[in-house]
Amino acid sequence: MPEFDLHCHSTRSDGLLTPAALVARAAQRGVKVLALTDHDEIGGLEEAREHAHRAAISCINGVEISVSWNDQTLHVVGLHIDPANAELSAGLKQVRGGRRHRAERMAEQLEEAGISGSLDGARAYVTNPELVGRAHFARYLVERGYARDVQSVFKKYLASGKPGYVPHRWASLEQAVNWIKVSGGVAILAHPGRYKLDGTQRVTLLQEFKDLGGAGVEVISGSHMADQFAAWAQHAKRFGLLASAGSDFHGPGESRRDLGDLPDLPAGCTPVWKQF
């Protein structure tokens, strides 16, 4: 299923490639339908669409919204959104404002842990000043030799309970789904296998998500291990949700899966692209 990739990031949030370079890489790798889903940001969509047209790729307007749910941070992908929608734009601006404060708090905590200059270091990797994120801090810490790669930095410094982790209240699940829906989009629960949920919490989340108007879940994700594909296919079928697939690509050498490096959906799934 390499022709579909419905989750990836550019330099407009925490990716390493510009929207134009991302589209070019997708085309080289055989992707035919691409969704750019930057974190809480839609500023790269016009550039992506322009270059996708030249590359004969269908480019879907997307976004990935940060959500706080039951003391956990989740992400909801919006596909086929209208970037001109005023309610969506205002909501995303609100979420981005919270990111600035979190970055300052992260730098303070890393300073207390003996790591100096992390905020300026992270900003050196940022092309959108409104979106200083954990990935930017991670790249700086790798540069300084605190870990061998970005994944190791997250485990050692930036995950929950670690020195640089700062809890934050993002959008509510209801807000995120509503912003996507009012903009004409389809709400997808991103990489659900990544969240620390017991059986009861998983059922509660999926039922609440569906009741709010959520349409699907990422069954295939660069954040999932192979054995999670079938499990989340079953959850999607149980709750009557569509199945999506995305690499969650951030850049060469940083992501588990490259653009389009995706297996077929498990049998019995209803692909979200049937709605397009």
Backbone torsions as a table, in degrees:
resi	resn	phi	psi	omega
1	MET	NA	37.3	-176.3
2	PRO	-68.5	-12.8	-177.4
3	GLU	-74.9	-14.9	177.8
4	PHE	-113.3	130.6	170.0
5	ASP	-145.2	108.5	-169.3
6	LEU	-111.2	29.0	176.9
7	HIS	-163.0	110.4	176.1
8	CYS	-160.3	168.4	-172.0
9	HIS	-132.9	148.3	179.0
10	SER	-119.6	-175.4	177.8
11	THR	-67.1	-8.2	175.5
12	ARG	-70.7	-18.6	169.7
13	SER	-126.0	-102.6	-175.8
14	ASP	-122.5	23.0	174.6
15	GLY	-84.7	166.9	-178.9
16	LEU	-95.8	-16.8	-176.9
17	LEU	-109.8	144.9	173.7
18	THR	-64.9	161.6	175.9
19	PRO	-54.3	-39.9	179.8
20	ALA	-64.3	-45.8	180.0
21	ALA	-67.3	-33.7	177.5
22	LEU	-63.9	-45.1	178.2
23	VAL	-62.8	-42.0	179.6
24	ALA	-61.6	-41.9	179.1
25	ARG	-66.2	-40.8	178.5
26	ALA	-60.6	-42.8	179.6
27	ALA	-62.9	-42.7	178.8
28	GLN	-61.6	-29.8	-176.2
29	ARG	-95.6	8.7	172.6
30	GLY	86.8	11.6	178.1
31	VAL	-74.0	133.4	178.9
32	LYS	-107.5	-27.3	179.4
33	VAL	-129.0	116.7	-174.4
34	LEU	-125.7	135.7	172.7
35	ALA	-116.0	120.4	171.9
36	LEU	-84.8	121.6	-173.1
37	THR	-129.0	65.6	-179.6
38	ASP	-66.2	153.8	-178.2
39	HIS	-67.9	114.4	171.9
40	ASP	54.2	29.5	-171.3
41	GLU	-151.5	134.6	179.9
42	ILE	-122.5	12.7	-175.2
43	GLY	-68.9	-15.9	-179.0
44	GLY	-95.1	-1.7	-171.9
45	LEU	-67.9	-40.2	-178.7
46	GLU	-62.1	-45.0	178.3
47	GLU	-62.4	-42.2	179.7
48	ALA	-63.2	-44.2	-179.7
49	ARG	-62.5	-43.2	-178.9
50	GLU	-59.7	-46.2	-177.8
51	HIS	-76.8	-29.3	176.9
52	ALA	-65.9	-37.6	178.1
53	HIS	-60.8	-42.2	179.7
54	ARG	-66.7	-31.3	-176.9
55	ALA	-92.1	5.5	-178.9
56	ALA	59.3	37.3	174.4
57	ILE	-108.0	141.0	172.4
58	SER	-82.9	117.8	-176.8
59	CYS	-105.0	122.1	-178.8
60	ILE	-98.7	130.5	176.0
61	ASN	-67.7	123.1	-177.8
62	GLY	-140.3	171.9	177.0
63	VAL	-159.9	154.7	173.5
64	GLU	-121.7	115.8	-173.6
65	ILE	-100.0	132.1	178.5
66	SER	-79.4	133.3	-172.8
67	VAL	-132.4	139.8	170.2
68	SER	-103.2	125.9	-178.6
69	TRP	-142.8	117.1	177.5
70	ASN	49.4	49.2	177.5
71	ASP	65.7	19.1	173.9
72	GLN	-122.6	152.8	172.3
73	THR	-96.5	122.5	177.2
74	LEU	-116.7	171.5	175.4
75	HIS	-133.7	137.6	177.4
76	VAL	-120.7	124.0	177.9
77	VAL	-89.9	134.5	172.0
78	GLY	-106.8	127.0	178.9
79	LEU	-114.6	142.7	-179.1
80	HIS	61.9	36.7	175.3
81	ILE	-75.1	162.6	171.5
82	ASP	-100.9	107.4	-176.9
83	PRO	-64.5	-14.3	179.2
84	ALA	-88.1	-3.0	-178.2
85	ASN	-66.9	125.7	-173.8
86	ALA	-67.2	-38.4	-177.6
87	GLU	-68.3	-41.4	176.5
88	LEU	-62.9	-47.4	-178.3
89	SER	-60.1	-42.3	179.8
90	ALA	-66.3	-40.1	179.1
91	GLY	-64.2	-43.3	179.6
92	LEU	-66.1	-37.5	177.2
93	LYS	-61.7	-39.8	177.4
94	GLN	-61.7	-44.4	-179.5
95	VAL	-65.9	-41.7	179.7
96	ARG	-62.3	-34.4	178.7
97	GLY	-60.9	-36.7	177.6
98	GLY	-67.6	-26.9	-179.8
99	ARG	-66.3	-34.6	-179.6
100	ARG	-62.9	-45.1	179.9
101	HIS	-65.1	-40.6	179.7
102	ARG	-62.2	-41.1	-179.5
103	ALA	-60.9	-40.9	178.3
104	GLU	-63.8	-41.0	178.6
105	ARG	-65.9	-40.3	178.3
106	MET	-60.3	-44.5	-179.7
107	ALA	-62.5	-40.0	178.5
108	GLU	-61.9	-43.9	-178.3
109	GLN	-69.7	-37.5	176.6
110	LEU	-66.9	-35.4	175.5
111	GLU	-60.1	-42.7	178.2
112	GLU	-64.4	-27.1	178.6
113	ALA	-86.6	3.4	176.5
114	GLY	95.8	11.1	-179.7
115	ILE	-110.3	109.5	-175.8
116	SER	-95.8	157.4	173.2
117	GLY	70.0	19.5	-172.2
118	SER	-71.1	-32.8	-178.9
119	LEU	-68.4	-47.9	176.2
120	ASP	-63.1	-37.3	178.0
121	GLY	-63.5	-42.3	178.3
122	ALA	-65.9	-40.4	-179.1
123	ARG	-63.3	-25.0	178.3
124	ALA	-65.1	-20.6	179.9
125	TYR	-98.5	1.5	-173.4
126	VAL	-98.6	134.6	172.5
127	THR	-106.7	-15.0	175.7
128	ASN	-118.3	104.8	-172.9
129	PRO	-62.2	-16.4	178.3
130	GLU	-80.8	-8.2	-172.3
131	LEU	-129.4	66.5	170.4
132	VAL	-84.4	114.8	-174.9
133	GLY	-121.6	178.8	-178.0
134	ARG	-60.2	-35.1	-179.6
135	ALA	-62.8	-35.0	179.0
136	HIS	-68.3	-41.7	174.6
137	PHE	-61.6	-41.6	-178.1
138	ALA	-61.2	-42.3	-179.5
139	ARG	-64.0	-38.1	177.1
140	TYR	-64.9	-42.4	-179.0
141	LEU	-66.8	-33.7	174.0
142	VAL	-66.1	-44.3	178.8
143	GLU	-56.9	-39.6	-178.0
144	ARG	-82.3	-3.8	175.3
145	GLY	86.2	17.5	179.6
146	TYR	-78.8	-17.0	176.8
147	ALA	-158.5	163.4	-174.2
148	ARG	-82.0	-25.1	-179.7
149	ASP	-155.8	172.2	-175.7
150	VAL	-60.9	-42.4	-179.6
151	GLN	-60.1	-39.1	179.3
152	SER	-67.2	-36.5	177.9
153	VAL	-61.6	-45.1	-179.8
154	PHE	-58.3	-45.7	-177.5
155	LYS	-65.9	-34.3	-174.1
156	LYS	-90.5	-32.5	-170.9
157	TYR	-126.5	-30.2	-165.0
158	LEU	-115.1	-3.0	177.2
159	ALA	-83.7	167.2	-179.1
160	SER	-54.3	131.0	179.8
161	GLY	89.5	-4.2	-179.2
162	LYS	-98.2	166.0	-170.6
163	PRO	-57.0	-36.1	-175.8
164	GLY	-98.1	8.6	-178.3
165	TYR	-84.0	131.2	178.7
166	VAL	-126.1	113.9	176.2
167	PRO	-65.7	149.8	-174.9
168	HIS	-151.7	147.2	174.5
169	ARG	-92.2	112.7	178.1
170	TRP	-93.9	-157.1	173.9
171	ALA	-67.6	155.9	172.5
172	SER	-78.5	161.6	177.8
173	LEU	-60.2	-40.5	179.3
174	GLU	-62.3	-44.0	178.9
175	GLN	-61.0	-47.5	-176.7
176	ALA	-60.9	-47.8	-179.6
177	VAL	-63.5	-41.3	-179.0
178	ASN	-64.6	-44.1	179.5
179	TRP	-58.5	-41.3	179.6
180	ILE	-65.9	-45.0	-177.1
181	LYS	-66.7	-43.1	-178.2
182	VAL	-67.4	-20.9	177.2
183	SER	-89.7	8.3	177.5
184	GLY	85.1	10.1	-174.6
185	GLY	-94.8	177.8	179.1
186	VAL	-114.1	124.9	-176.8
187	ALA	-90.9	128.5	-177.3
188	ILE	-125.4	129.3	175.1
189	LEU	-74.3	117.0	-174.2
190	ALA	-78.7	144.3	175.4
191	HIS	25.3	63.2	-174.3
192	PRO	-64.4	-24.2	179.5
193	GLY	-69.5	-9.3	-178.9
194	ARG	-83.5	-17.9	-175.0
195	TYR	-85.0	149.0	-179.8
196	LYS	-88.1	89.8	-176.0
197	LEU	-124.7	133.6	169.8
198	ASP	-84.5	178.8	-174.6
199	GLY	-58.5	-42.6	-179.1
200	THR	-66.7	-43.9	179.2
201	GLN	-63.5	-38.6	179.8
202	ARG	-62.8	-45.9	178.7
203	VAL	-62.4	-43.8	-180.0
204	THR	-61.2	-45.7	-179.5
205	LEU	-62.5	-49.9	-176.3
206	LEU	-64.4	-39.0	179.0
207	GLN	-67.9	-42.9	178.5
208	GLU	-64.0	-43.8	179.3
209	PHE	-58.3	-46.7	179.8
210	LYS	-65.6	-42.9	-179.3
211	ASP	-61.3	-32.0	179.4
212	LEU	-77.8	-10.5	-179.4
213	GLY	110.8	8.2	174.6
214	GLY	-62.3	142.0	-172.2
215	ALA	-106.3	-25.5	-173.5
216	GLY	-162.3	175.9	176.9
217	VAL	-132.8	151.4	172.5
218	GLU	-77.1	107.7	176.0
219	VAL	-81.3	-46.0	176.3
220	ILE	-100.6	121.8	-178.4
221	SER	-147.0	146.5	173.6
222	GLY	-64.0	-16.2	177.9
223	SER	-90.4	-4.1	-179.5
224	HIS	-99.1	145.9	168.3
225	MET	-82.6	161.8	-173.5
226	ALA	-57.7	-37.0	-177.4
227	ASP	-71.8	-12.9	178.8
228	GLN	-83.2	-17.3	-179.4
229	PHE	-60.0	-52.4	-178.3
230	ALA	-65.1	-37.8	-179.0
231	ALA	-62.7	-45.1	-178.2
232	TRP	-76.9	-22.2	170.9
233	ALA	-63.9	-40.4	178.3
234	GLN	-66.3	-41.4	178.5
235	HIS	-63.5	-40.6	179.2
236	ALA	-61.2	-44.8	-179.8
237	LYS	-65.9	-41.2	-178.8
238	ARG	-59.7	-39.1	-175.6
239	PHE	-99.5	6.3	178.3
240	GLY	66.1	36.7	-178.4
241	LEU	-104.6	148.8	175.8
242	LEU	-71.9	157.5	-179.8
243	ALA	-107.0	130.1	177.8
244	SER	-116.0	169.3	-177.7
245	ALA	-146.8	130.1	178.3
246	GLY	-158.3	145.1	-176.9
247	SER	-74.7	-22.6	-170.4
248	ASP	56.4	40.5	-177.1
249	PHE	-71.0	130.0	176.2
250	HIS	-113.1	-26.0	179.3
251	GLY	166.6	159.5	178.3
252	PRO	-58.7	130.7	177.4
253	GLY	84.3	-8.2	-178.6
254	GLU	-109.9	-22.0	-171.6
255	SER	-107.3	148.1	178.4
256	ARG	-64.1	-35.6	-178.7
257	ARG	-127.3	140.3	176.2
258	ASP	-82.0	169.3	177.8
259	LEU	-55.7	129.1	178.4
260	GLY	77.3	-1.5	-179.1
261	ASP	-83.3	69.1	-172.0
262	LEU	-133.4	135.8	175.7
263	PRO	-76.3	170.8	175.7
264	ASP	-66.8	152.8	173.2
265	LEU	-63.8	145.4	176.0
266	PRO	-58.4	153.2	-179.5
267	ALA	-58.9	142.4	176.5
268	GLY	94.6	-9.7	178.5
269	CYS	-78.3	149.7	171.1
270	THR	-103.1	109.6	-174.6
271	PRO	-66.9	142.6	179.8
272	VAL	-63.3	-28.6	-177.2
273	TRP	-70.8	-7.6	171.9
274	LYS	-65.4	-20.8	178.8
275	GLN	-83.3	-12.3	-172.7
276	PHE	-85.3	NA	NA
